[in-house]
Amino acid sequence: MTKKIAILASGGGSNAEQLMRHFEQTDCAEVSMVACNRKEAGVYAKAAAYGLECKHLTRADFYESDRFAQLLIQEKIDLVVLAGFLWFIPPAFIETFRGKIVNIHPSLLPKHGGKGMYGHHVHEAVKAAGELESGMTVHWVNEKYDEGGIIFQDKVALLDTDSPEEIGRKVLVLEHKNYAKVVEKLICS
């Protein structure tokens, strides 16, 4: 039986696109739902290109009720995959899907994680700290920002001349190379 993945995104959707592309080529799992909390985000067009509707996720459906969680249960979602999703995951949602929510973070956690640490903020912190390497982390989602158990990390060497933008580009290459493969191992093993 094919397992079902739901992707939650907030932005352009480059990691979501990599996941959709990857799971078109596998038999064990499929991306069956994409949801986004920002109406103007690029992930809507990327989902449409793969024949998927991207559902608009409202605060009311996510924080003030269990409507979204119930939709995932109804759709028999096996794994919730965060791909640049910037909302804090509410405790009730985590409890409903405990051990079934993964996230990708653009640093080598536990360094440079926590509230407000996303996108360019992470790469600026890495640069300011004078790090000689950075990378990406796939981790389980729990009740605290970026503190769930680490599933996978990959790293890249940095030059002291790398700008935060260059650090971001290097890390994104790692994310695109690894995230879908890690998710496949989790859901198909």
Secondary structure, DSSP 8 states (H G I E B T S, - for coil): --EEEEEEESSS-HHHHHHHHHHHS-SSEEEEEEEES-TT-THHHHHHHTT--EEE--HHHHTSSSHHHHHHHHTT--EEEESS--S---HHHHHHTTTSEEEEESS-TTTT-STT--HHHHHHHHHHTT-SEEEEEEEE--SSTT-S-EEEEEEEE--TT--HHHHHHHHHHHHHHHHHHHHHHHHH-
